[in-house]
Amino acid sequence: MLGLITSSWLILLTILIAIGITIAIITLSLASKKQQNFWQKRSTEAGANALISTVAVLIIVGLINFIVGGYNWRFDLTENKLFTLAAQSQEIIQNLEQPLKVWVFDSDIDLGTITLLENYRNYSNNFQFQVVDPEIEIGLAEQFRVQSSRGLAEVYLESQDKKKLVAIIDKRQGQSLSEIQLTNAIANIKRDHNPYIYFLQGHGELELDQVEGGFTQAITELEERGYIVEPLNLATSKKIPDNAALIAIAKPLRKLFPQEITALQNYLNDGGNLLLMLLPNSDSGLTPILDSYGIKLDNRLIIDFSNQASIINFGYGVSLITSYGDHPITKNFGNGLSIFPESRPLKIIEKDNVQAVPFIISSENTWAESNLAEEEITFNSQEDIPGPLNIGIALTRKISDSDSKMIIFGNGNFATNGWFQQQLNGDIFLNSVDWLTGEDEPILSMSPREQTDRRINLSPLQAGIISWIAIRIMPLLGFAIAGTIWWRRR
């Protein structure tokens, strides 16, 4: 049966099978010679039936193992599909047009990494991987410039003449290659260019360096995805660089100069792309640009008194979003949660040459508050705007033979350090950048899936009750029942 399953007949295995068959034949021959009616005996018939049944069972089990061994069937029954590749990963692997190989330089096999790579390989014949011991395959390690070190593993991608470092894994800290790292690396190596993103500076925007409440986490993610992020001060540079795939204006506190507005308008008229992240109750001087796209800003603050907010214990100025429009940016979000602190509503005014799609929408339990000075904040139907309200809008404006795209958020904080890693916030920011720069085939951003936390938090009273029932009452009840039964039988 082992040979049937493995399709490999070893010499020792074959010899043992032959010896066993020979012994069985000799035994049967001797028994039949001693007893003439040996084959007619009931015991012989029963033994033959038992032998045939045993052989049949072994053959069936062997065939089942042979079939299962030839097909890699897996079923992920976990609630959050922890062992299934995300839809984004499946799509990018299935769309591989050229062979792609992952090289894992590791002196000790990491089972977590190998399992992940096997999962990828199931979706495309163009995806292959190989584990290499850099201490043995020294020449191959030198080609990839691997720095061999015990406890560390280096993962590289190779596609045609391109080689790319995916990750350096420190297994001493229990690390393994992650799906997000590998999928984004595959997307990057498939690109034939690295898009430039310029963050506007000079109007109170946060610097791109490590600062409190800055965008360091978001920028790090962008750079890992192959983007080149640079600051841009139009007051000193005079013009927008020709290689700008996207201009981002995040949290401006002061108005832009008229000359800067003109430069941005010219950039958009030439098919440029713009990302705006605006704070409530602030005027950045962008009204001429917003008017051309049919967007009107409202200075009121969105208040969220929904039950979700009270459970999660955020303040009333934090909007919890579970409603997303029909747009590629949020196509895989379902009813996932994102968190937008201190948001302003956005109003759409229809324009003939502009397509506007709201994709971040507050719940019906929200409103735009006009008077925050009151001691008790309540909805005023005369002055406030009831929800749902638009917080994020994607816009496409037709310009001759090309399109100019813009995304505006009535929020400047959702992608800053700390908030970026909350729920789907990072996905929204990264997917928005991908869509604006035309790198959204497929949308790659995905949050790591984690096992659902189903711990039960008990109050001291509840814990005491359970302790009394389990340790005292139930044992005493058992003794009482046993004593009663003993007394009745006595």
LUMGUKOL-952456 format. One record per residue (C-alpha): residue in one letter; residue number from 1; z, y, x. Coordinates in steps of 0.25 Angstrom, whole numbers, plus 5000, padded with zeros to 4 digits. Example, Ala and Ser with C-alpha at 12.3 -4.5 7.8 and 13.67 -1.06 7.14 Angstrom:
2
[site A,1,[5031,4982,5049]]
[site S,2,[5029,4996,5055]]
//
This chain:
490
[site M,1,[5000,5000,5000]]
[site L,2,[5003,5009,5012]]
[site G,3,[4989,5007,5017]]
[site L,4,[4983,5010,5003]]
[site I,5,[4991,5023,5002]]
[site T,6,[4988,5028,5016]]
[site S,7,[4974,5022,5017]]
[site S,8,[4979,5018,5031]]
[site W,9,[4980,5004,5034]]
[site L,10,[4988,5002,5047]]
[site I,11,[4987,4989,5055]]
[site L,12,[5002,4985,5054]]
[site L,13,[5001,4988,5039]]
[site T,14,[4989,4979,5038]]
[site I,15,[4995,4968,5046]]
[site L,16,[5008,4968,5038]]
[site I,17,[5000,4967,5025]]
[site A,18,[4992,4955,5030]]
[site I,19,[5004,4948,5034]]
[site G,20,[5011,4950,5021]]
[site I,21,[4999,4945,5013]]
[site T,22,[4998,4933,5023]]
[site I,23,[5012,4929,5021]]
[site A,24,[5011,4930,5005]]
[site I,25,[4998,4921,5005]]
[site I,26,[5005,4911,5014]]
[site T,27,[5018,4911,5006]]
[site L,28,[5010,4909,4993]]
[site S,29,[5001,4898,4999]]
[site L,30,[5013,4890,5004]]
[site A,31,[5020,4891,4990]]
[site S,32,[5008,4886,4983]]
[site K,33,[5006,4874,4992]]
[site K,34,[5021,4870,4990]]
[site Q,35,[5020,4871,4975]]
[site Q,36,[5007,4867,4968]]
[site N,37,[5011,4875,4955]]
[site F,38,[5015,4887,4963]]
[site W,39,[5005,4897,4956]]
[site Q,40,[5009,4892,4943]]
[site K,41,[5024,4894,4944]]
[site R,42,[5030,4905,4935]]
[site S,43,[5037,4911,4948]]
[site T,44,[5024,4912,4955]]
[site E,45,[5017,4919,4943]]
[site A,46,[5029,4929,4943]]
[site G,47,[5028,4931,4958]]
[site A,48,[5013,4934,4957]]
[site N,49,[5015,4944,4946]]
[site A,50,[5025,4951,4953]]
[site L,51,[5017,4951,4966]]
[site I,52,[5005,4957,4958]]
[site S,53,[5013,4967,4951]]
[site T,54,[5019,4972,4964]]
[site V,55,[5005,4973,4971]]
[site A,56,[5000,4980,4959]]
[site V,57,[5011,4990,4959]]
[site L,58,[5009,4992,4974]]
[site I,59,[4994,4994,4972]]
[site I,60,[4997,5005,4961]]
[site V,61,[5007,5012,4969]]
[site G,62,[4998,5012,4981]]
[site L,63,[4986,5017,4973]]
[site I,64,[4995,5028,4967]]
[site N,65,[4999,5033,4981]]
[site F,66,[4985,5032,4986]]
[site I,67,[4980,5041,4975]]
[site V,68,[4992,5051,4977]]
[site G,69,[4990,5051,4992]]
[site G,70,[4976,5055,4990]]
[site Y,71,[4978,5067,4981]]
[site N,72,[4988,5078,4984]]
[site W,73,[4994,5080,4970]]
[site R,74,[5006,5089,4969]]
[site F,75,[5014,5094,4957]]
[site D,76,[5022,5107,4958]]
[site L,77,[5033,5106,4947]]
[site T,78,[5042,5117,4952]]
[site E,79,[5044,5129,4943]]
[site N,80,[5038,5139,4952]]
[site K,81,[5027,5130,4958]]
[site L,82,[5034,5131,4972]]
[site F,83,[5025,5121,4978]]
[site T,84,[5011,5126,4972]]
[site L,85,[5003,5136,4979]]
[site A,86,[5002,5150,4972]]
[site A,87,[4989,5152,4964]]
[site Q,88,[4985,5163,4974]]
[site S,89,[4986,5153,4986]]
[site Q,90,[4978,5142,4978]]
[site E,91,[4967,5152,4975]]
[site I,92,[4965,5157,4989]]
[site I,93,[4966,5143,4995]]
[site Q,94,[4956,5137,4984]]
[site N,95,[4946,5149,4988]]
[site L,96,[4946,5146,5003]]
[site E,97,[4931,5146,5007]]
[site Q,98,[4933,5143,5021]]
[site P,99,[4942,5133,5028]]
[site L,100,[4956,5138,5031]]
[site K,101,[4966,5131,5040]]
[site V,102,[4981,5133,5042]]
[site W,103,[4987,5130,5056]]
[site V,104,[5002,5127,5056]]
[site F,105,[5007,5128,5070]]
[site D,106,[5020,5120,5069]]
[site S,107,[5027,5110,5078]]
[site D,108,[5035,5105,5066]]
[site I,109,[5029,5103,5053]]
[site D,110,[5034,5112,5042]]
[site L,111,[5033,5104,5029]]
[site G,112,[5033,5117,5020]]
[site T,113,[5021,5123,5027]]
[site I,114,[5013,5110,5027]]
[site T,115,[5016,5108,5012]]
[site L,116,[5011,5122,5009]]
[site L,117,[4998,5120,5017]]
[site E,118,[4996,5107,5010]]
[site N,119,[4997,5114,4997]]
[site Y,120,[4986,5124,5001]]
[site R,121,[4977,5113,5006]]
[site N,122,[4977,5107,4992]]
[site Y,123,[4969,5119,4987]]
[site S,124,[4958,5119,4997]]
[site N,125,[4950,5110,5007]]
[site N,126,[4948,5123,5015]]
[site F,127,[4963,5124,5018]]
[site Q,128,[4968,5116,5029]]
[site F,129,[4980,5116,5038]]
[site Q,130,[4985,5110,5051]]
[site V,131,[4999,5109,5058]]
[site V,132,[4998,5110,5073]]
[site D,133,[5010,5109,5083]]
[site P,134,[5008,5120,5092]]
[site E,135,[5015,5113,5103]]
[site I,136,[5005,5102,5103]]
[site E,137,[4992,5109,5099]]
[site I,138,[4994,5120,5109]]
[site G,139,[4979,5124,5110]]
[site L,140,[4978,5126,5095]]
[site A,141,[4991,5134,5095]]
[site E,142,[4985,5143,5105]]
[site Q,143,[4973,5146,5097]]
[site F,144,[4982,5151,5086]]
[site R,145,[4991,5158,5096]]
[site V,146,[5003,5150,5090]]
[site Q,147,[5017,5154,5096]]
[site S,148,[5023,5140,5096]]
[site S,149,[5038,5140,5093]]
[site R,150,[5047,5129,5087]]
[site G,151,[5052,5132,5073]]
[site L,152,[5040,5141,5071]]
[site A,153,[5026,5138,5064]]
[site E,154,[5014,5146,5064]]
[site V,155,[5003,5145,5053]]
[site Y,156,[4989,5150,5055]]
[site L,157,[4977,5151,5046]]
[site E,158,[4963,5148,5052]]
[site S,159,[4950,5151,5044]]
[site Q,160,[4937,5151,5051]]
[site D,161,[4939,5160,5063]]
[site K,162,[4952,5167,5058]]
[site K,163,[4966,5163,5062]]
[site K,164,[4978,5169,5055]]
[site L,165,[4993,5167,5057]]
[site V,166,[5000,5164,5044]]
[site A,167,[5014,5163,5047]]
[site I,168,[5024,5160,5058]]
[site I,169,[5035,5151,5051]]
[site D,170,[5049,5150,5056]]
[site K,171,[5053,5136,5052]]
[site R,172,[5067,5138,5058]]
[site Q,173,[5069,5147,5046]]
[site G,174,[5063,5137,5036]]
[site Q,175,[5050,5145,5035]]
[site S,176,[5037,5139,5030]]
[site L,177,[5023,5144,5027]]
[site S,178,[5023,5151,5014]]
[site E,179,[5012,5151,5004]]
[site I,180,[5011,5166,5004]]
[site Q,181,[5009,5167,5019]]
[site L,182,[4998,5157,5019]]
[site T,183,[4990,5162,5007]]
[site N,184,[4990,5176,5012]]
[site A,185,[4986,5172,5026]]
[site I,186,[4974,5164,5020]]
[site A,187,[4970,5176,5012]]
[site N,188,[4971,5185,5024]]
[site I,189,[4963,5176,5033]]
[site K,190,[4952,5175,5022]]
[site R,191,[4951,5190,5022]]
[site D,192,[4940,5197,5031]]
[site H,193,[4948,5210,5032]]
[site N,194,[4962,5216,5032]]
[site P,195,[4963,5227,5021]]
[site Y,196,[4970,5240,5025]]
[site I,197,[4981,5246,5016]]
[site Y,198,[4985,5260,5018]]
[site F,199,[4999,5265,5013]]
[site L,200,[4998,5280,5010]]
[site Q,201,[5009,5288,5017]]
[site G,202,[5014,5302,5018]]
[site H,203,[5019,5304,5003]]
[site G,204,[5033,5297,5004]]
[site E,205,[5028,5283,5004]]
[site L,206,[5036,5273,5012]]
[site E,207,[5031,5270,5026]]
[site L,208,[5025,5256,5029]]
[site D,209,[5036,5253,5039]]
[site Q,210,[5049,5246,5035]]
[site V,211,[5057,5256,5027]]
[site E,212,[5066,5254,5015]]
[site G,213,[5059,5252,5002]]
[site G,214,[5045,5251,5010]]
[site F,215,[5033,5242,5009]]
[site T,216,[5036,5234,5021]]
[site Q,217,[5036,5220,5013]]
[site A,218,[5023,5224,5006]]
[site I,219,[5016,5228,5018]]
[site T,220,[5020,5216,5026]]
[site E,221,[5014,5207,5015]]
[site L,222,[5001,5215,5015]]
[site E,223,[5000,5214,5030]]
[site E,224,[5002,5199,5029]]
[site R,225,[4991,5198,5019]]
[site G,226,[4981,5205,5029]]
[site Y,227,[4982,5219,5024]]
[site I,228,[4983,5230,5035]]
[site V,229,[4993,5241,5030]]
[site E,230,[4993,5255,5035]]
[site P,231,[5000,5268,5032]]
[site L,232,[4990,5280,5028]]
[site N,233,[4994,5295,5028]]
[site L,234,[4982,5302,5022]]
[site A,235,[4988,5316,5026]]
[site T,236,[4985,5312,5041]]
[site S,237,[4974,5302,5040]]
[site K,238,[4965,5311,5031]]
[site K,239,[4958,5299,5025]]
[site I,240,[4960,5285,5020]]
[site P,241,[4955,5274,5030]]
[site D,242,[4942,5267,5027]]
[site N,243,[4948,5253,5028]]
[site A,244,[4959,5256,5017]]
[site A,245,[4958,5244,5007]]
[site L,246,[4970,5251,5000]]
[site I,247,[4978,5263,5000]]
[site A,248,[4993,5261,4995]]
[site I,249,[5002,5273,4990]]
[site A,250,[5016,5268,4989]]
[site K,251,[5028,5276,4984]]
[site P,252,[5022,5290,4987]]
[site L,253,[5033,5301,4985]]
[site R,254,[5025,5313,4986]]
[site K,255,[5011,5318,4982]]
[site L,256,[4999,5314,4990]]
[site F,257,[4991,5326,4995]]
[site P,258,[4978,5330,4987]]
[site Q,259,[4970,5326,5000]]
[site E,260,[4976,5312,4999]]
[site I,261,[4973,5310,4985]]
[site T,262,[4958,5314,4988]]
[site A,263,[4958,5304,4999]]
[site L,264,[4963,5293,4990]]
[site Q,265,[4953,5296,4979]]
[site N,266,[4942,5295,4989]]
[site Y,267,[4947,5282,4994]]
[site L,268,[4948,5277,4979]]
[site N,269,[4934,5282,4976]]
[site D,270,[4929,5274,4988]]
[site G,271,[4934,5261,4982]]
[site G,272,[4948,5262,4988]]
[site N,273,[4961,5255,4983]]
[site L,274,[4974,5262,4980]]
[site L,275,[4988,5256,4978]]
[site L,276,[4999,5266,4972]]
[site M,277,[5014,5263,4971]]
[site L,278,[5020,5275,4964]]
[site L,279,[5034,5278,4961]]
[site P,280,[5039,5284,4948]]
[site N,281,[5041,5298,4946]]
[site S,282,[5033,5302,4958]]
[site D,283,[5020,5310,4960]]
[site S,284,[5011,5305,4971]]
[site G,285,[4999,5314,4967]]
[site L,286,[4990,5302,4964]]
[site T,287,[4987,5307,4950]]
[site P,288,[4972,5310,4953]]
[site I,289,[4970,5296,4958]]
[site L,290,[4977,5290,4947]]
[site D,291,[4970,5298,4936]]
[site S,292,[4957,5292,4942]]
[site Y,293,[4962,5278,4939]]
[site G,294,[4968,5281,4926]]
[site I,295,[4983,5280,4930]]
[site K,296,[4994,5290,4925]]
[site L,297,[5008,5289,4931]]
[site D,298,[5020,5290,4923]]
[site N,299,[5033,5296,4930]]
[site R,300,[5043,5288,4921]]
[site L,301,[5051,5276,4926]]
[site I,302,[5049,5262,4920]]
[site I,303,[5062,5257,4915]]
[site D,304,[5064,5242,4913]]
[site F,305,[5076,5237,4905]]
[site S,306,[5070,5223,4902]]
[site N,307,[5079,5211,4902]]
[site Q,308,[5072,5206,4915]]
[site A,309,[5077,5219,4922]]
[site S,310,[5092,5217,4917]]
[site I,311,[5092,5202,4921]]
[site I,312,[5086,5205,4935]]
[site N,313,[5096,5217,4936]]
[site F,314,[5085,5228,4941]]
[site G,315,[5087,5242,4936]]
[site Y,316,[5080,5248,4924]]
[site G,317,[5070,5255,4934]]
[site V,318,[5064,5241,4939]]
[site S,319,[5053,5236,4930]]
[site L,320,[5051,5220,4930]]
[site I,321,[5037,5217,4928]]
[site T,322,[5032,5204,4922]]
[site S,323,[5019,5209,4915]]
[site Y,324,[5006,5210,4924]]
[site G,325,[4993,5214,4919]]
[site D,326,[4980,5206,4921]]
[site H,327,[4976,5209,4935]]
[site P,328,[4974,5201,4948]]
[site I,329,[4986,5207,4954]]
[site T,330,[4995,5200,4945]]
[site K,331,[4987,5189,4940]]
[site N,332,[4997,5178,4945]]
[site F,333,[5010,5185,4941]]
[site G,334,[5012,5179,4927]]
[site N,335,[5025,5184,4922]]
[site G,336,[5031,5186,4936]]
[site L,337,[5041,5197,4939]]
[site S,338,[5039,5210,4947]]
[site I,339,[5048,5221,4949]]
[site F,340,[5045,5236,4949]]
[site P,341,[5056,5246,4952]]
[site E,342,[5054,5260,4947]]
[site S,343,[5040,5261,4941]]
[site R,344,[5032,5271,4934]]
[site P,345,[5022,5268,4922]]
[site L,346,[5007,5269,4924]]
[site K,347,[4998,5273,4913]]
[site I,348,[4983,5269,4913]]
[site I,349,[4972,5279,4908]]
[site E,350,[4959,5272,4906]]
[site K,351,[4948,5276,4915]]
[site D,352,[4933,5271,4914]]
[site N,353,[4932,5267,4928]]
[site V,354,[4946,5261,4930]]
[site Q,355,[4952,5248,4927]]
[site A,356,[4967,5248,4926]]
[site V,357,[4975,5236,4925]]
[site P,358,[4991,5237,4923]]
[site F,359,[4997,5225,4931]]
[site I,360,[5012,5229,4932]]
[site I,361,[5017,5231,4918]]
[site S,362,[5032,5234,4914]]
[site S,363,[5038,5226,4902]]
[site E,364,[5039,5231,4888]]
[site N,365,[5054,5233,4891]]
[site T,366,[5051,5245,4900]]
[site W,367,[5048,5260,4898]]
[site A,368,[5045,5272,4906]]
[site E,369,[5058,5281,4907]]
[site S,370,[5056,5296,4907]]
[site N,371,[5070,5300,4908]]
[site L,372,[5078,5293,4919]]
[site A,373,[5090,5303,4919]]
[site E,374,[5096,5298,4906]]
[site E,375,[5109,5290,4908]]
[site E,376,[5104,5279,4899]]
[site I,377,[5089,5275,4901]]
[site T,378,[5083,5271,4887]]
[site F,379,[5069,5271,4882]]
[site N,380,[5064,5284,4875]]
[site S,381,[5052,5282,4867]]
[site Q,382,[5049,5297,4867]]
[site E,383,[5049,5298,4882]]
[site D,384,[5048,5284,4888]]
[site I,385,[5036,5275,4889]]
[site P,386,[5038,5260,4884]]
[site G,387,[5034,5248,4892]]
[site P,388,[5026,5241,4896]]
[site L,389,[5021,5250,4907]]
[site N,390,[5011,5249,4918]]
[site I,391,[5017,5249,4932]]
[site G,392,[5005,5244,4940]]
[site I,393,[4990,5246,4937]]
[site A,394,[4978,5241,4945]]
[site L,395,[4966,5250,4944]]
[site T,396,[4951,5248,4947]]
[site R,397,[4942,5260,4947]]
[site K,398,[4927,5258,4948]]
[site I,399,[4920,5267,4959]]
[site S,400,[4905,5265,4960]]
[site D,401,[4903,5251,4965]]
[site S,402,[4918,5248,4970]]
[site D,403,[4932,5249,4964]]
[site S,404,[4944,5257,4968]]
[site K,405,[4957,5250,4964]]
[site M,406,[4971,5256,4963]]
[site I,407,[4984,5250,4959]]
[site I,408,[4996,5259,4955]]
[site F,409,[5010,5255,4953]]
[site G,410,[5020,5264,4946]]
[site N,411,[5030,5259,4956]]
[site G,412,[5032,5261,4971]]
[site N,413,[5043,5251,4974]]
[site F,414,[5039,5237,4969]]
[site A,415,[5032,5233,4983]]
[site T,416,[5043,5240,4992]]
[site N,417,[5052,5232,5001]]
[site G,418,[5061,5223,4992]]
[site W,419,[5053,5225,4979]]
[site F,420,[5041,5219,4986]]
[site Q,421,[5047,5205,4986]]
[site Q,422,[5052,5205,4972]]
[site Q,423,[5045,5196,4963]]
[site L,424,[5030,5199,4961]]
[site N,425,[5031,5213,4967]]
[site G,426,[5025,5209,4981]]
[site D,427,[5014,5201,4973]]
[site I,428,[5010,5214,4965]]
[site F,429,[5009,5223,4977]]
[site L,430,[5001,5213,4986]]
[site N,431,[4992,5209,4975]]
[site S,432,[4989,5224,4972]]
[site V,433,[4985,5226,4986]]
[site D,434,[4976,5214,4986]]
[site W,435,[4969,5218,4973]]
[site L,436,[4967,5232,4978]]
[site T,437,[4961,5228,4991]]
[site G,438,[4953,5217,4985]]
[site E,439,[4961,5206,4992]]
[site D,440,[4965,5199,4978]]
[site E,441,[4957,5187,4979]]
[site P,442,[4966,5180,4977]]
[site I,443,[4979,5188,4974]]
[site L,444,[4988,5182,4985]]
[site S,445,[5001,5188,4983]]
[site M,446,[5012,5178,4978]]
[site S,447,[5027,5177,4978]]
[site P,448,[5033,5165,4984]]
[site R,449,[5038,5156,4973]]
[site E,450,[5052,5152,4973]]
[site Q,451,[5060,5142,4966]]
[site T,452,[5066,5147,4953]]
[site D,453,[5081,5151,4954]]
[site R,454,[5088,5143,4943]]
[site R,455,[5102,5145,4948]]
[site I,456,[5112,5147,4937]]
[site N,457,[5121,5159,4939]]
[site L,458,[5135,5156,4933]]
[site S,459,[5146,5165,4930]]
[site P,460,[5160,5162,4936]]
[site L,461,[5164,5158,4921]]
[site Q,462,[5152,5149,4920]]
[site A,463,[5154,5142,4933]]
[site G,464,[5169,5140,4930]]
[site I,465,[5165,5133,4917]]
[site I,466,[5155,5124,4923]]
[site S,467,[5165,5121,4934]]
[site W,468,[5176,5117,4924]]
[site I,469,[5166,5108,4916]]
[site A,470,[5161,5101,4928]]
[site I,471,[5173,5099,4937]]
[site R,472,[5184,5098,4927]]
[site I,473,[5180,5096,4912]]
[site M,474,[5169,5085,4914]]
[site P,475,[5178,5076,4923]]
[site L,476,[5190,5078,4914]]
[site L,477,[5181,5074,4902]]
[site G,478,[5176,5062,4909]]
[site F,479,[5190,5057,4912]]
[site A,480,[5194,5059,4898]]
[site I,481,[5182,5051,4893]]
[site A,482,[5185,5040,4903]]
[site G,483,[5200,5040,4899]]
[site T,484,[5196,5039,4884]]
[site I,485,[5187,5028,4886]]
[site W,486,[5197,5020,4895]]
[site W,487,[5208,5022,4884]]
[site R,488,[5199,5017,4873]]
[site R,489,[5195,5005,4880]]
[site R,490,[5210,5002,4884]]
//
